[in-house]
Amino acid sequence: MRTKCVIAAAGAVALLLAGCGGESDEASRPAGGEQQPPAETPVSERPTILTVAAAGDLLVHEQLTEQAAEDAAASGQPGHDFSQVLAGIAPVVEAADLAICHLEQPLAEPSGPFTGWPLFSAPPQLADAAAAAGFDTCSTASNHSLDTEFAGIVRTLDNLDRVGIAHHGTARDEYEAQTPNIVDVRGVPVAQLSYTTSFNGLQLPEDKPWAANALDPQRILADAQQAREAGAEIVILSLHWGTEYQVDPDPDQLALAEQLLASPDVDLIVGHHVHVVQPFEKIGDEWVAYGMGNLTARFPDGSPENTQDAVVPTFTFQEVQPGQWRVVEVSAVATWMEYYPQARVVNLPAALSDRNLPDDQRDRYQAAFDRITEYVDQRGALDDGLTLVQPVDH
């Protein structure tokens, strides 16, 4: 994983956190005196092009937990190892200047319990695998954020801190909740903010209403403006939204994308939650990926909703004016969550480029690739410049 500085900014005060030579715990927060902001990268050393990769849900059912336990045992390690599950897509993630993940469920204690639907709780080694795959920052606001109560939020964020992944969407205290997540990417401050439309009927703690971010347009716009004022030159929203298992974005998604991307403070929206691939769309000069599917999952065999489909886009930002960036290129890699003989994320164009791929797998992977191509283009993304990475034709 590439080392990046994480700048936590609240108001006019900027603090150095993980990877920047500063502290990341309570002692680092302002207590009566201002701290010095991080040293700025010389303009001559700043890039004018940045790439940002994003991925769908890191969703862990019991059978995927079992696979991670088997993988750990096979290498003589205790606990759970999700790195083999993610290995197929790691080169795509690692290649980006910034890579964004979405943690669908809270993380458990090392001893468990590890549970699936309806109240999810995944092994903490999922964070290790995400970091090893190259993810730099992760959204944590989802309809499962409260599945293991406030303690689960704390465990999850503690584990992300442990492996050096920045985060936004849930918080351990009010200060953290009010602090935009800004990552210094090769000298360019990039904000990634996270919100969810639902907590599945669970209620935020009365004394901790800030513990997880509900999706409220005015709050999002205010947070995006705060991030700008704190120095962010690019603001990316991770939204947990939409109607589950529906490949078409619903009216609320369409309206919200229009509203948020109309703001000069929002540059890109990446979506989660629906568990299937939804279209990409260019609105004005900005892009929205309504739904990227499940990067990992283990739904029952024969699930009719194509929940094994996913897509990993890479957005290329160019600095068009000093401090102002625009997406000038979008490429995407179609993936498929293979269940047998082992649960693995399959990079579909890479797999389909293998001359030795068995015919039955080729047929299955090609069908998924064609389906994903159709889904991402439902709102004209291919004509607007989206490129879907293709298999190599031998």
N, C-alpha and C positions, 0 to 999 in steps of 0.2 A: 504494500500500500504506500502511495506517495505521501510524504509528510507535508501537511499544510498548516498554516496558522489559522486558528479560530478566533475571531474577534467578537466578543460579546459586548454589544453596545446598548447602553440605556441612557437616553437623553444625550447629553453632550459628553458623557464619560465613556471612554473606550478602554476595555481591559484586555490584556493579553492572556490567552488561555492555552489549551493543549497545543503543544508543538511549537510554541512561540517563545519559550524561555520563561513563561510566567506560571502562576498557580491557577488551578482549576477548581479549587474547593471554596468553602465559605470564606476562608481567610483572604481570598483574592478580591472579594467584593468591597465596594466603597463603604467606609465606616468613619465618616466625619472628615475625610480629606480626599481630594481628587488624586487619581493616579495618572501617570503620564500615558498618553496614547502611544500605540505602536509606531515605531519608526516607519516612515513612508518609503516604499521602494522607489529608487530614482526613476524618473520618467523614461530615461533612455533604456532602462532594463525591462520596462513593462511590455508585455505582448500587445499586439493589436488584434490577435485572433485567439479565441478561447473555445474549447469544446466541452460540452456538458452532456454526460450520459445520464439517463434515468431508467428505472426498471419498475416493474409491477410489484405486486404484493409478495413479501416474504411471509408466506402463510404455511404454518406447520400443523398438520394433522398427526394423529397418533402413529400412523403407519410410516410417516416421514421421520418421526422421532425414532422409530425402530430401525429405519435404514441408517440413520446417523449413528446409532449405537453399534450396529453391525460394522459400519465403516471404521469406527474408532477401535473396536475389538480386533478387526483385521490388521490394523497397523500397530497393535499392541498398546493402544492408549486407553485410558479410562474415559468414562463419560460419553460424549457425543461429538461426532465430527461431521459437520455439514459441508466441509470444503470440497469433498468429492462430488456432492450434489451440484455445487455451483461451478465446478471446474470448467465446464464447457463454455460458459459465458464470461469467465474471468478475463480473457484477453481483450474482449470488447470493453469491459468496465475499466480495466487498467489503462487502456489507451487514452481515455478521456482526461482532460485537465481536472475536471470535477465530476464525480459520480454520485448520484443520489439514489438511495434505497428507500423502501417503505416497509416499516416493521408493523405488520398487521396486528400482532398480539403481544401482550407483555411477556417478559422473560421470568422464568421460575428460579428458585434456588437450585444449586447443582444437584441436590437430591430429589428434586421435584416437589409436588406432583406435576407431571406433564400431561396436559389434557387437550382435547379438541373441542369441537362444537358441543354445546353452545357457549361455554366459558373456556376460552383458549389460554394455554400457558405453555411456553416453549422452553427447551433447554437453553441456558445462558450461552452455550458455545455457538449458538446461531450468530451472536455478535462477532465472535472470533472469525467465523467463516466469512461474514460480510466484509470485515476489514481485510482479510486475506485476499478476497476477490477483488479488492480495490475500491470499495465504496468509501466515500469521505464524509457524507452527511446523510441523515436519515430522517424521514418524517415519522412521527409516532402517534399522531392523532388519527384514531380510527373508531369504528363502532365497537371495537373490542378493547379500547384503552382502559376501561374500568373493570374488565373481567375479573381481575384479582385485586381489586380495590386500590387504594392509594399505595399500599406496600408494593404492589406490582409495578406501579409507575416508578417508584424509587429504585427498585431492583433493575428495571429496564434501563433507566438513564445512567445508573451507576455502571452497568456493564458496557454501555456504549462509550462512556468516558474511559473505562478501563482499556478499551481497544483503540481509542483515539478517533471514534466516529462522532462528529458533531450531530446535533439533533434539534428538532423543534416540533411542537405539537402537544407535549405534556411537560409538566414542571414539578419540581420538588419543593419550590417555595415561590412566593409572590414575585420576588425579584427576578427569578429565572423566567417566570411566566411573562414578565413585561420586557424581557430582553430579546431583541431580534437576533436570530442566528445568522451571523455573518462570517463567511469563510474567506480568508485571504488566498486567492488562487493566483499564484505567480505574480503577486503584487496587485491584483485586482480584487477589490472587496465584492463578494457575491453573497446575497442574502437568499436563504431558503426557508420558507415559512409554511406551516402545516396546520390544516383545519379539517374537521369532520362534521357531516350533517347529522350524525346520530351516535348515541351510546347504547343502542339496543334496549332502551327503556331504563337503563341504569342511571342513577342520579349522581351528580357530582357531590362530594362531601360538602355539607353546609358551611363548614369552616374553611373549606379549600375550593371555592368556586373557580379558581384559576388553574386547577390541576390538569385540565385538558381543554383544548381549544375547540369550541363549537363554531361551526361555519356560519358566520354573520358577515354579510358583505361590507357593512360600514366598519366593522372592527378590522376586517382584512385590509381595507383601503387605508385605514388609520395606521395599521401596523406597517404596511408597505411604505407609507410616507415617513414613518419613524425610522425605518431601515435606511431610506434615502438620506434622511437628515443625519443619520449616524455614519454615513459614508458609503453605503452600498451603491455600486454603479450598475449592478444587475440584480433584479429581484425576481425570484422564481417561487411560484406557489405550488405546493403539493396539496391537492384537494381530494378528500375522501368523500365521494359523492355519487349520484346516479342511482339507477334501478338495477339491482343485482340480476345477473344472467341475461341482460338485455344488451344486444350489440349496438342498438341505436341510442345515442345520447337522449335523455329525456328533456322536456321543455325547460325544466329548472336549470339543467346543465347548460343548455344553449343560451338561455337568458343571462345566467351568471357569468359565463365566459365573455359574452359581449360587454357586460357591465364592467367587469374587472379589467379586461384588456383595453378598455377605453381610457383607463387611468394611465397617465405618464409614469406612474410609479411601479407598474407591473409589466414585466417583459416576457413571461412564459408561464403557462399552466401545464402541470402534469397530473393526471388523474389516476385514482385507485378505487377499489371497493367492489366494482361490478363483477369481478372474477372472469370476465371475458374481454376480448379485444374490442375496443370501440374506435371510431375514426379519429384521425388527426384533421385539424382545420387551421387554415391561415386566416386570421381576422385582422384586417389592416396589415400592419407590418409584423404582427406578433403571431405566435403559434399556440395552439392548445392540443394536447393529447388527452382526449376525453377519458380513455381507459386503456391501460397497458396490459391488462390480464394478470395472471398469477405467475410471477417468476418461479416460485416454488409452491407446491400444493400436493395433496394426495386425497382427492375426492374419491368416492366409491367408483369401482370399475363400471364402465358403461354409462357414466354421467352424460346426459344428452346435450349439455349446454356448452360443450367445447371449452371446458375450464382448464384444459391442459395447454391451450394456446396463450402465447404472450408475445410481446414485442419490446425490444430494448432500443430506443432511439438515441441518437447523438445529435445535439443541436450545436452548430457552429456559430458563435457570436463574433461579430467584427465591430471594432470601435469606429463608429462613423463620424463622431466628433469627440473632442476630449471629454472622457468620462461618460460618453453615451454609446451604448452598444445595441446591436440589432442582430437577430438571427438571420444569417444569409444562406444557410444550408442545413438541411435535415436529412439524415440517413437513418435507417432503422434495420435492425437484425431481428428476424422472426425466430422465436424459440418455441419449444414444445417440451412439456414436462413428461418425460418417459417414466413409466412405472415398472416395467419388466425388462430384463431380469433384476435390474437395480434401479432405484429412483434417481434420475439424473436430469438436469436441464440440458436440452439438446439445442445447440446452435444449428438451426435448420439449413441455412445455405452451406455451412461447412460440412454438415453430414451428407447433404445431397450431392456435394462435390466429390465424395468418396466413391470411387469406381467399385469398391468391394462391398458396398452396402447391400445387405440381402434385399431381395425383391420385395418381400412383404413389408420390411421397414421403409424402403424407398417409397412404396405406394402410400403408406401411412403418413410419412413425413411430407411428401409432395402434396397430399390432400390438405394437410395442416397449413403448409406454406401458401397454397392457393387461397385457402379460406382467409388467412390473415391478410393477404394482399387485398382481397375484396373488402374486408372490414375496415382497414385503415383508410381506404380510398372512398368511403361512402359519401364524404363531403368534399370531394375534389382535391384531396391532398396531393395526389401524384401530378396532376396538372399544375398545381401551385408550387411544385418544387421538391416534394418529398421523394427520396430515393430509397427503395427497399433493396437491401443488399441481396444479390442474386447468387445462386449456385454457379460454380465454375463448370462450363460445358466442356467435357472432354471429347 
